[in-house]
């Protein structure tokens, strides 16, 4: 389901057959929160809705984001909590076969969505400062 009013860059999660009650609750709380968010930028609304869902359910922001992505949420990198972004980026670099097999599903689709949206597939590498950018008091 793509939201078509103002946020065409967001694909919302869907509750499918066999969806666990916990996942269903997370999706419903997220969708309700998104509807009442009063911000014009879609990625901010997604980010705030993930945080609110986390507060209501007691799960971490990363677990909420993972659940939503597993059920189809697609949005820009800025819409997700940093712990989730780091998890996705670490998974894409992993060579473990179990992680690689899992990564081929929802995370790979999310990274493809980011690339299709014009975001750099190596954006996570740009956030790692090189030695020249590290303040001198941190250099050892």
C-alpha positions as CSV (number, residue, x, y, z in Angstrom):
1,X,0.0,0.0,0.0
2,X,1.5,3.3,-1.1
3,X,0.3,6.5,0.6
4,X,-0.7,8.8,-2.2
5,X,-1.6,12.1,-0.6
6,X,1.7,13.8,0.1
7,X,4.1,11.0,0.9
8,X,4.6,9.0,-2.3
9,X,8.1,8.1,-1.1
10,X,6.7,5.8,1.6
11,X,5.3,2.3,1.3
12,X,3.3,1.2,4.3
13,X,3.4,-2.2,6.0
14,X,0.5,-4.6,5.5
15,X,-1.0,-7.1,7.8
16,X,-0.9,-10.4,6.0
17,X,-2.3,-13.9,6.6
18,X,-0.6,-15.6,9.5
19,X,0.6,-12.3,10.9
20,X,1.4,-12.8,14.6
21,X,-0.6,-10.7,17.1
22,X,2.5,-8.9,18.3
23,X,3.3,-7.8,14.7
24,X,-0.3,-6.9,14.1
25,X,-0.3,-4.7,17.2
26,X,2.9,-3.0,16.1
27,X,1.6,-2.3,12.6
28,X,-1.8,-0.9,13.9
29,X,-0.2,1.3,16.5
30,X,2.3,2.6,13.9
31,X,-0.4,3.4,11.3
32,X,-2.6,5.1,13.8
33,X,0.4,7.2,15.0
34,X,1.4,8.1,11.5
35,X,-2.1,9.4,10.7
36,X,-2.1,11.8,13.7
37,X,1.5,13.0,13.3
38,X,1.4,16.7,12.4
39,X,4.6,17.1,10.4
40,X,4.8,17.8,6.6
41,X,7.9,15.6,6.0
42,X,7.1,11.9,5.6
43,X,10.3,10.6,6.9
44,X,9.9,12.6,10.1
45,X,6.4,11.2,10.6
46,X,7.7,7.7,10.1
47,X,10.5,8.2,12.6
48,X,8.2,9.7,15.2
49,X,5.6,7.0,14.6
50,X,8.3,4.3,15.2
51,X,9.4,6.0,18.4
52,X,5.7,6.3,19.6
53,X,5.1,2.7,18.7
54,X,8.2,1.7,20.7
55,X,7.0,3.7,23.7
56,X,3.5,2.1,23.6
57,X,4.6,-1.5,23.0
58,X,7.8,-1.5,25.1
59,X,9.9,-2.8,22.3
60,X,13.1,-1.0,21.2
61,X,12.9,1.4,18.2
62,X,15.1,-1.1,16.3
63,X,12.7,-4.1,16.9
64,X,9.7,-1.9,15.9
65,X,11.5,-0.8,12.7
66,X,12.5,-4.4,11.9
67,X,9.0,-5.6,12.3
68,X,7.6,-2.9,10.1
69,X,10.2,-3.5,7.4
70,X,9.5,-7.2,7.5
71,X,5.9,-6.4,6.8
72,X,6.6,-4.0,3.9
73,X,7.5,-0.6,5.3
74,X,9.7,1.3,2.9
75,X,11.0,4.8,3.5
76,X,14.2,6.8,3.3
77,X,17.2,6.1,5.5
78,X,16.4,9.2,7.5
79,X,13.0,7.7,8.6
80,X,14.6,4.9,10.6
81,X,16.4,4.9,14.0
82,X,20.2,4.7,13.8
83,X,20.3,1.3,15.6
84,X,18.2,-0.2,12.8
85,X,20.2,1.5,10.1
86,X,23.4,0.2,11.6
87,X,21.9,-3.3,11.8
88,X,20.9,-3.3,8.1
89,X,24.3,-1.9,7.1
90,X,26.2,-4.5,9.1
91,X,24.1,-7.2,7.6
92,X,24.9,-6.1,4.1
93,X,28.6,-6.4,4.8
94,X,28.3,-9.8,6.6
95,X,29.7,-12.9,4.9
96,X,27.9,-15.4,7.3
97,X,25.6,-17.5,5.1
98,X,22.7,-17.5,7.7
99,X,22.8,-13.6,7.8
100,X,23.2,-13.4,4.0
101,X,20.2,-15.7,3.5
102,X,18.1,-13.6,5.8
103,X,19.4,-10.4,4.3
104,X,18.1,-11.4,0.9
105,X,14.5,-10.7,2.0
106,X,13.1,-7.6,3.6
107,X,16.5,-5.8,4.2
108,X,17.6,-6.3,0.6
109,X,14.2,-5.0,-0.6
110,X,14.7,-2.0,1.7
111,X,18.2,-1.3,0.4
112,X,16.9,-1.6,-3.2
113,X,14.2,0.9,-2.3
114,X,16.8,3.3,-1.0
115,X,18.9,2.9,-4.3
116,X,15.7,3.3,-6.4
117,X,14.9,6.5,-4.5
118,X,18.3,8.0,-5.4
119,X,20.1,7.3,-2.0
120,X,23.6,6.2,-2.2
121,X,24.0,2.4,-1.5
122,X,27.2,3.4,0.3
123,X,25.7,6.1,2.5
124,X,26.7,4.2,5.6
125,X,30.4,4.4,4.6
126,X,30.1,8.1,4.3
127,X,29.2,8.4,8.0
128,X,32.5,6.8,9.1
129,X,34.9,9.6,9.6
130,X,38.4,9.2,8.2
131,X,41.3,9.9,10.5
132,X,41.7,13.5,9.4
133,X,38.2,14.3,10.5
134,X,38.5,12.9,14.0
135,X,39.2,15.6,16.6
136,X,42.9,15.6,17.7
137,X,42.0,14.8,21.3
138,X,40.5,11.5,20.1
139,X,43.6,10.4,18.0
140,X,45.7,7.9,19.8
